[in-house]
Amino acid sequence: MRRLWLDYQRPEPGRRRAGALLLAAGLIATAVLLADYFSVVAELDDLQHRVARLKRDVERQRLAEAAGSPLSGAQAATAHSAASWEALFASLEAAGDDSVTLLGLEPGATEIRITAEAKNLDASLDYLKRLQAATAIANTRLTQSQVVMEHPRRPVRFTLVTEWRGA
């Protein structure tokens, strides 16, 4: 008598190939989607930097046009002071993004102390680089940084000191 083999777990040969093909197709589709995602993220980052640069250029041009109009002595001092503050705020706003929150601004006679919080250390250093490129301030430097351990996301709270060109 012939032996009888009962194997209920062995898949049919055609089903095994179909499963492998389906897995390969899924992996290829995932790779294509990830490549598209990273290219869109890079393009978005590039566009955000372009917008920030254009905002700075427009602000610089507006300030240059405002400086060319003839005003009396008191009007010129007031306009210069207002334009300096506007340029400062425009620079701070242009340098900011969703990963950095401005917490405080302490103006002094010639220096400004900026306190902010970022999602991580890299975001705070990127903010510092963008501020160093701003036109209304100069010599921006990081004086203090600290990870907020009490917060579940562990943001970085940091302090910058910069010289105000409008002072």
C-alpha positions in Angstrom: 0.0 0.0 0.0 1.2 3.5 -0.8 1.9 6.0 1.9 -0.5 8.9 2.2 1.0 12.3 3.1 -1.4 14.9 4.5 0.1 18.4 4.4 -2.5 21.1 4.9 0.0 23.9 5.4 1.9 23.6 2.2 0.8 26.4 -0.1 0.2 25.8 -3.7 3.1 26.7 -6.0 1.1 29.4 -7.8 0.0 31.1 -4.6 3.6 31.4 -3.4 4.7 33.1 -6.6 1.8 35.5 -6.5 2.5 36.4 -2.9 6.2 37.1 -3.7 5.2 39.2 -6.7 2.7 41.2 -4.7 5.4 41.8 -2.0 7.9 43.0 -4.6 5.3 45.3 -6.1 4.5 46.8 -2.7 8.2 47.4 -1.9 8.7 49.1 -5.3 5.7 51.3 -4.8 6.9 52.2 -1.3 10.3 53.1 -2.6 8.8 55.3 -5.3 6.5 57.1 -2.8 9.4 57.7 -0.4 11.5 59.1 -3.1 8.7 61.4 -4.2 8.1 62.5 -0.6 11.7 63.4 0.0 11.9 65.4 -3.2 8.7 67.3 -2.3 10.1 68.0 1.2 13.4 69.3 -0.3 11.5 71.5 -2.8 9.3 72.9 0.0 12.4 73.7 2.1 13.9 75.5 -1.0 10.7 77.4 -1.6 10.5 78.5 2.0 14.1 79.8 1.9 13.3 81.7 -1.3 10.2 83.3 0.2 12.2 84.4 3.3 14.9 85.8 1.0 12.3 87.6 -1.1 10.7 89.1 2.0 14.1 90.4 3.2 14.7 91.9 -0.3 11.3 93.6 -0.4 11.8 94.9 3.1 15.3 96.2 2.2 14.0 97.9 -0.9 11.1 99.4 1.0 13.5 100.8 3.6 15.8 102.2 0.9 12.8 103.9 -0.8 11.7 105.4 2.6 15.2 106.6 3.3 15.2 108.6 0.1 12.2 110.9 0.9 13.1 114.4 2.4 11.8 114.9 6.0 12.4 117.4 8.8 14.8 116.6 11.6 12.2 115.4 14.1 10.2 113.6 11.4 13.4 111.9 10.2 14.4 110.7 13.7 10.9 109.3 14.3 10.7 107.7 10.9 14.2 106.2 11.3 13.3 104.8 14.7 10.0 103.4 13.4 11.7 102.0 10.3 14.4 100.4 12.5 11.8 98.7 14.7 10.0 97.5 11.6 13.2 96.2 10.0 14.0 94.4 13.3 10.6 92.8 13.5 10.7 91.9 9.8 14.1 90.3 10.2 12.9 88.3 13.2 9.8 87.2 11.4 11.6 86.3 8.2 14.1 84.2 10.1 11.4 82.3 12.0 9.5 79.1 11.0 7.2 76.5 12.5 10.0 74.9 14.5 11.0 78.0 16.5 8.8 80.0 18.9 10.0 83.5 19.9 9.5 83.8 23.7 11.0 87.1 24.5 12.8 90.2 23.2 14.7 92.5 25.5 16.1 95.5 23.7 19.0 97.3 25.2 20.9 100.4 24.1 22.8 98.6 21.4 22.1 94.9 22.0 19.0 92.8 21.9 18.5 89.6 23.9 16.3 87.1 22.1 14.8 84.2 24.0 13.2 81.4 21.9 12.3 77.8 22.0 12.9 75.2 19.2 11.8 71.7 18.5 15.4 70.5 18.6 19.0 71.8 18.6 19.3 71.7 14.8 16.2 74.0 14.5 17.7 76.5 16.9 21.0 76.5 15.0 19.2 77.0 11.7 17.4 79.9 13.3 20.7 81.4 14.4 22.1 81.1 10.9 19.0 82.8 9.4 19.3 85.6 11.9 23.0 86.1 11.1 22.0 86.7 7.5 19.4 89.4 8.5 20.1 93.0 7.6 18.7 94.8 10.6 20.9 93.1 13.1 24.6 92.1 13.3 26.9 89.8 15.2 24.2 87.4 16.4 25.6 84.8 18.8 24.2 82.0 20.9 24.7 82.6 24.6 22.7 79.9 26.2 20.8 76.7 25.3 19.1 74.2 27.4 16.9 71.2 26.8 13.6 71.5 28.7 13.4 68.1 30.4 10.0 68.8 32.0 8.3 68.9 28.6 7.5 65.5 27.0 8.9 66.6 23.6 12.2 67.9 25.1 12.4 71.3 23.2 15.5 73.4 23.3 15.2 76.8 25.0 18.0 79.2 23.9 19.1 82.8 24.2 20.7 84.9 21.4 22.4 88.2 21.8 22.6 90.5 18.7 23.6 94.0 17.9 20.8 96.2 16.6 21.8 98.3 13.7 18.9 100.7 14.3 20.0 101.7 17.7 
